[in-house]
Amino acid sequence: MGRYQGECVEPNGVIYYSEAAMARAYGVKPATFSRRKLCGYSLEKCLMPYKNPYNNGKSYFTYNGAHYKSLRDCCVSLGISYSAVVNRIEHDKCTAEEAINHYL
């Protein structure tokens, strides 16, 4: 893998023109990739997408059969406050779906 510029090879052998392009192809922000790399993470861990704890361990969030990029994206789409939903989840120990239903 190229250190700073030039070709970068991902775990499956695909060649990218930069680390940023490789990170974006995996759905990881280039800054996140760089920060992980500086912390000494393996290439595979550097390329792992962030999994939001409210997404049930998935890289997306599902509400009423619709898939959203995240719980925040779902809240924005439904016109409700993300922070209110998260506060309800954490303080009332309910599921994300229950918290969303409370505010609809």
Backbone as JSON Lines, residues from 0, in Angstrom:
{"i":0,"aa":"M","n":[0.84,-1.17,0.0],"ca":[0.0,0.0,0.0],"c":[0.89,1.23,0.0]}
{"i":1,"aa":"G","n":[0.56,2.21,-0.84],"ca":[1.32,3.45,-0.87],"c":[1.17,4.21,0.43]}
{"i":2,"aa":"R","n":[2.25,4.77,0.9],"ca":[2.22,5.47,2.19],"c":[1.47,6.79,2.11]}
{"i":3,"aa":"Y","n":[1.8,7.64,1.15],"ca":[1.18,8.96,1.13],"c":[0.5,9.25,-0.2]}
{"i":4,"aa":"Q","n":[1.14,8.97,-1.29],"ca":[0.58,9.2,-2.62],"c":[0.83,7.96,-3.46]}
{"i":5,"aa":"G","n":[0.24,7.94,-4.62],"ca":[0.46,6.81,-5.52],"c":[-0.6,5.74,-5.33]}
{"i":6,"aa":"E","n":[-0.31,4.56,-5.82],"ca":[-1.27,3.48,-5.79],"c":[-1.45,2.91,-4.39]}
{"i":7,"aa":"C","n":[-2.68,2.54,-4.08],"ca":[-3.0,1.89,-2.82],"c":[-3.74,0.6,-3.16]}
{"i":8,"aa":"V","n":[-3.34,-0.47,-2.54],"ca":[-3.97,-1.75,-2.81],"c":[-4.78,-2.15,-1.58]}
{"i":9,"aa":"E","n":[-6.06,-2.42,-1.79],"ca":[-6.92,-2.83,-0.68],"c":[-6.82,-4.33,-0.47]}
{"i":10,"aa":"P","n":[-7.4,-4.85,0.62],"ca":[-7.23,-6.27,0.96],"c":[-7.58,-7.26,-0.14]}
{"i":11,"aa":"N","n":[-8.53,-6.93,-1.01],"ca":[-8.93,-7.86,-2.06],"c":[-8.14,-7.67,-3.35]}
{"i":12,"aa":"G","n":[-7.12,-6.82,-3.33],"ca":[-6.26,-6.65,-4.5],"c":[-6.67,-5.55,-5.46]}
{"i":13,"aa":"V","n":[-7.74,-4.82,-5.18],"ca":[-8.16,-3.73,-6.05],"c":[-7.2,-2.56,-5.84]}
{"i":14,"aa":"I","n":[-6.84,-1.9,-6.93],"ca":[-5.9,-0.78,-6.84],"c":[-6.67,0.53,-6.91]}
{"i":15,"aa":"Y","n":[-6.4,1.42,-5.96],"ca":[-6.98,2.76,-5.91],"c":[-5.88,3.77,-6.11]}
{"i":16,"aa":"Y","n":[-6.21,4.95,-6.63],"ca":[-5.19,5.96,-6.9],"c":[-4.73,6.69,-5.65]}
{"i":17,"aa":"S","n":[-5.5,6.57,-4.54],"ca":[-5.08,7.21,-3.29],"c":[-5.75,6.51,-2.11]}
{"i":18,"aa":"E","n":[-5.22,6.76,-0.92],"ca":[-5.83,6.2,0.29],"c":[-7.23,6.78,0.48]}
{"i":19,"aa":"A","n":[-7.41,8.06,0.14],"ca":[-8.72,8.71,0.29],"c":[-9.75,8.02,-0.61]}
{"i":20,"aa":"A","n":[-9.37,7.7,-1.83],"ca":[-10.29,7.02,-2.74],"c":[-10.64,5.63,-2.22]}
{"i":21,"aa":"M","n":[-9.65,4.95,-1.68],"ca":[-9.88,3.62,-1.12],"c":[-10.83,3.72,0.07]}
{"i":22,"aa":"A","n":[-10.6,4.69,0.95],"ca":[-11.45,4.87,2.13],"c":[-12.89,5.16,1.7]}
{"i":23,"aa":"R","n":[-13.07,6.08,0.76],"ca":[-14.42,6.42,0.29],"c":[-15.13,5.22,-0.32]}
{"i":24,"aa":"A","n":[-14.38,4.37,-1.02],"ca":[-14.97,3.18,-1.63],"c":[-15.54,2.24,-0.56]}
{"i":25,"aa":"Y","n":[-14.99,2.31,0.63],"ca":[-15.47,1.47,1.74],"c":[-16.46,2.21,2.64]}
{"i":26,"aa":"G","n":[-16.82,3.43,2.27],"ca":[-17.76,4.19,3.07],"c":[-17.15,4.79,4.32]}
{"i":27,"aa":"V","n":[-15.83,4.98,4.3],"ca":[-15.11,5.55,5.45],"c":[-14.6,6.92,5.03]}
{"i":28,"aa":"K","n":[-14.76,7.91,5.91],"ca":[-14.23,9.24,5.62],"c":[-12.7,9.16,5.58]}
{"i":29,"aa":"P","n":[-12.07,9.85,4.63],"ca":[-10.61,9.83,4.55],"c":[-9.94,10.26,5.86]}
{"i":30,"aa":"A","n":[-10.51,11.23,6.55],"ca":[-9.93,11.67,7.83],"c":[-9.99,10.56,8.87]}
{"i":31,"aa":"T","n":[-11.08,9.81,8.87],"ca":[-11.22,8.68,9.8],"c":[-10.19,7.61,9.49]}
{"i":32,"aa":"F","n":[-10.02,7.33,8.19],"ca":[-9.01,6.35,7.76],"c":[-7.63,6.78,8.25]}
{"i":33,"aa":"S","n":[-7.28,8.04,8.02],"ca":[-5.96,8.55,8.41],"c":[-5.75,8.48,9.92]}
{"i":34,"aa":"R","n":[-6.77,8.86,10.68],"ca":[-6.68,8.82,12.14],"c":[-6.47,7.39,12.62]}
{"i":35,"aa":"R","n":[-7.2,6.45,12.06],"ca":[-7.05,5.04,12.44],"c":[-5.65,4.54,12.09]}
{"i":36,"aa":"K","n":[-5.16,4.95,10.91],"ca":[-3.84,4.52,10.47],"c":[-2.77,5.04,11.42]}
{"i":37,"aa":"L","n":[-2.89,6.31,11.83],"ca":[-1.94,6.89,12.77],"c":[-1.97,6.2,14.13]}
{"i":38,"aa":"C","n":[-3.12,5.64,14.48],"ca":[-3.25,4.9,15.75],"c":[-2.69,3.49,15.65]}
{"i":39,"aa":"G","n":[-2.26,3.09,14.44],"ca":[-1.65,1.78,14.26],"c":[-2.61,0.65,13.94]}
{"i":40,"aa":"Y","n":[-3.85,0.99,13.53],"ca":[-4.81,-0.05,13.17],"c":[-4.36,-0.77,11.9]}
{"i":41,"aa":"S","n":[-4.78,-2.01,11.76],"ca":[-4.5,-2.76,10.54],"c":[-5.31,-2.14,9.39]}
{"i":42,"aa":"L","n":[-4.93,-2.44,8.15],"ca":[-5.64,-1.92,6.99],"c":[-7.11,-2.31,7.04]}
{"i":43,"aa":"E","n":[-7.39,-3.55,7.43],"ca":[-8.77,-4.01,7.49],"c":[-9.58,-3.18,8.49]}
{"i":44,"aa":"K","n":[-8.99,-2.88,9.66],"ca":[-9.7,-2.08,10.66],"c":[-9.82,-0.63,10.22]}
{"i":45,"aa":"C","n":[-8.83,-0.12,9.51],"ca":[-8.9,1.25,9.0],"c":[-10.07,1.41,8.01]}
{"i":46,"aa":"L","n":[-10.39,0.33,7.32],"ca":[-11.43,0.39,6.29],"c":[-12.81,-0.05,6.79]}
{"i":47,"aa":"M","n":[-12.92,-0.37,8.07],"ca":[-14.22,-0.78,8.61],"c":[-15.12,0.43,8.78]}
{"i":48,"aa":"P","n":[-16.34,0.39,8.21],"ca":[-17.24,1.52,8.41],"c":[-17.67,1.61,9.87]}
{"i":49,"aa":"Y","n":[-17.93,2.82,10.31],"ca":[-18.41,3.05,11.67],"c":[-19.8,2.46,11.81]}
{"i":50,"aa":"K","n":[-20.03,1.74,12.88],"ca":[-21.35,1.18,13.13],"c":[-21.95,1.88,14.33]}
{"i":51,"aa":"N","n":[-22.99,2.63,14.07],"ca":[-23.67,3.37,15.12],"c":[-24.33,2.41,16.09]}
{"i":52,"aa":"P","n":[-24.19,2.63,17.4],"ca":[-24.79,1.71,18.38],"c":[-26.32,1.65,18.29]}
{"i":53,"aa":"Y","n":[-26.94,2.66,17.7],"ca":[-28.4,2.67,17.59],"c":[-28.89,1.97,16.34]}
{"i":54,"aa":"N","n":[-27.98,1.48,15.51],"ca":[-28.35,0.81,14.27],"c":[-28.4,-0.71,14.42]}
{"i":55,"aa":"N","n":[-28.47,-1.21,15.63],"ca":[-28.54,-2.64,15.89],"c":[-27.38,-3.42,15.28]}
{"i":56,"aa":"G","n":[-26.19,-2.82,15.3],"ca":[-25.0,-3.49,14.8],"c":[-24.89,-3.54,13.29]}
{"i":57,"aa":"K","n":[-25.78,-2.87,12.58],"ca":[-25.75,-2.85,11.11],"c":[-25.18,-1.52,10.64]}
{"i":58,"aa":"S","n":[-24.85,-1.44,9.38],"ca":[-24.33,-0.19,8.84],"c":[-25.47,0.7,8.35]}
{"i":59,"aa":"Y","n":[-26.71,0.33,8.62],"ca":[-27.87,1.13,8.27],"c":[-28.92,0.98,9.37]}
{"i":60,"aa":"F","n":[-29.92,1.82,9.34],"ca":[-30.98,1.79,10.34],"c":[-32.3,1.54,9.62]}
{"i":61,"aa":"T","n":[-33.12,0.65,10.17],"ca":[-34.42,0.33,9.58],"c":[-35.54,0.78,10.5]}
{"i":62,"aa":"Y","n":[-36.5,1.49,9.95],"ca":[-37.69,1.89,10.7],"c":[-38.9,1.69,9.8]}
{"i":63,"aa":"N","n":[-39.86,0.91,10.28],"ca":[-41.08,0.6,9.52],"c":[-40.78,0.1,8.11]}
{"i":64,"aa":"G","n":[-39.76,-0.72,7.97],"ca":[-39.42,-1.33,6.69],"c":[-38.58,-0.46,5.77]}
{"i":65,"aa":"A","n":[-38.36,0.8,6.12],"ca":[-37.54,1.69,5.29],"c":[-36.12,1.71,5.83]}
{"i":66,"aa":"H","n":[-35.15,1.68,4.95],"ca":[-33.74,1.71,5.33],"c":[-33.22,3.14,5.28]}
{"i":67,"aa":"Y","n":[-32.52,3.53,6.33],"ca":[-31.89,4.84,6.43],"c":[-30.4,4.65,6.68]}
{"i":68,"aa":"K","n":[-29.62,5.65,6.3],"ca":[-28.18,5.59,6.5],"c":[-27.84,5.49,7.99]}
{"i":69,"aa":"S","n":[-28.65,6.14,8.82],"ca":[-28.4,6.16,10.25],"c":[-29.68,6.55,10.98]}
{"i":70,"aa":"L","n":[-29.64,6.46,12.3],"ca":[-30.77,6.92,13.11],"c":[-30.97,8.41,12.89]}
{"i":71,"aa":"R","n":[-29.88,9.17,12.81],"ca":[-29.97,10.61,12.57],"c":[-30.68,10.89,11.26]}
{"i":72,"aa":"D","n":[-30.31,10.17,10.2],"ca":[-30.93,10.34,8.89],"c":[-32.43,10.04,8.96]}
{"i":73,"aa":"C","n":[-32.79,9.02,9.71],"ca":[-34.2,8.66,9.89],"c":[-34.94,9.8,10.57]}
{"i":74,"aa":"C","n":[-34.38,10.34,11.65],"ca":[-35.02,11.43,12.38],"c":[-35.21,12.66,11.51]}
{"i":75,"aa":"V","n":[-34.18,13.0,10.73],"ca":[-34.28,14.15,9.83],"c":[-35.39,13.92,8.81]}
{"i":76,"aa":"S","n":[-35.45,12.73,8.24],"ca":[-36.47,12.41,7.24],"c":[-37.88,12.48,7.82]}
{"i":77,"aa":"L","n":[-38.02,12.11,9.1],"ca":[-39.34,12.11,9.74],"c":[-39.66,13.45,10.4]}
{"i":78,"aa":"G","n":[-38.68,14.37,10.43],"ca":[-38.91,15.69,10.99],"c":[-38.96,15.71,12.51]}
{"i":79,"aa":"I","n":[-38.2,14.83,13.15],"ca":[-38.16,14.83,14.62],"c":[-36.73,15.06,15.08]}
{"i":80,"aa":"S","n":[-36.59,15.45,16.33],"ca":[-35.28,15.78,16.89],"c":[-34.46,14.52,17.19]}
{"i":81,"aa":"Y","n":[-33.28,14.44,16.56],"ca":[-32.38,13.31,16.81],"c":[-31.95,13.27,18.27]}
{"i":82,"aa":"S","n":[-31.58,14.43,18.81],"ca":[-31.1,14.46,20.2],"c":[-32.2,14.05,21.18]}
{"i":83,"aa":"A","n":[-33.44,14.43,20.9],"ca":[-34.55,14.01,21.77],"c":[-34.74,12.5,21.72]}
{"i":84,"aa":"V","n":[-34.62,11.92,20.53],"ca":[-34.77,10.47,20.38],"c":[-33.65,9.75,21.13]}
{"i":85,"aa":"V","n":[-32.41,10.21,20.97],"ca":[-31.28,9.57,21.64],"c":[-31.42,9.71,23.16]}
{"i":86,"aa":"N","n":[-31.83,10.88,23.63],"ca":[-32.03,11.06,25.07],"c":[-33.09,10.1,25.6]}
{"i":87,"aa":"R","n":[-34.16,9.93,24.86],"ca":[-35.21,9.0,25.29],"c":[-34.68,7.56,25.32]}
{"i":88,"aa":"I","n":[-33.9,7.18,24.32],"ca":[-33.32,5.83,24.28],"c":[-32.43,5.61,25.51]}
{"i":89,"aa":"E","n":[-31.56,6.57,25.79],"ca":[-30.6,6.4,26.88],"c":[-31.21,6.53,28.27]}
{"i":90,"aa":"H","n":[-32.15,7.44,28.43],"ca":[-32.71,7.66,29.76],"c":[-33.86,6.71,30.1]}
{"i":91,"aa":"D","n":[-34.68,6.39,29.1],"ca":[-35.83,5.5,29.35],"c":[-35.53,4.05,29.03]}
{"i":92,"aa":"K","n":[-34.33,3.8,28.51],"ca":[-33.89,2.43,28.16],"c":[-34.89,1.75,27.21]}
{"i":93,"aa":"C","n":[-35.33,2.51,26.21],"ca":[-36.25,1.93,25.23],"c":[-35.5,1.74,23.91]}
{"i":94,"aa":"T","n":[-36.14,1.09,22.97],"ca":[-35.51,0.88,21.66],"c":[-35.63,2.16,20.84]}
{"i":95,"aa":"A","n":[-34.85,2.23,19.77],"ca":[-34.91,3.39,18.88],"c":[-36.3,3.51,18.26]}
{"i":96,"aa":"E","n":[-36.89,2.39,17.9],"ca":[-38.22,2.41,17.3],"c":[-39.26,2.97,18.27]}
{"i":97,"aa":"E","n":[-39.17,2.56,19.53],"ca":[-40.11,3.06,20.55],"c":[-39.92,4.56,20.75]}
{"i":98,"aa":"A","n":[-38.68,5.01,20.76],"ca":[-38.42,6.45,20.94],"c":[-38.95,7.25,19.76]}
{"i":99,"aa":"I","n":[-38.74,6.75,18.55],"ca":[-39.25,7.45,17.35],"c":[-40.78,7.51,17.42]}
{"i":100,"aa":"N","n":[-41.41,6.39,17.74],"ca":[-42.88,6.35,17.81],"c":[-43.42,7.35,18.83]}
{"i":101,"aa":"H","n":[-42.68,7.56,19.92],"ca":[-43.11,8.51,20.94],"c":[-43.22,9.91,20.39]}
{"i":102,"aa":"Y","n":[-42.31,10.29,19.48],"ca":[-42.27,11.64,18.94],"c":[-43.07,11.83,17.66]}
{"i":103,"aa":"L","n":[-43.65,10.77,17.15],"ca":[-44.5,10.9,15.94],"c":[-45.95,11.08,16.3]}
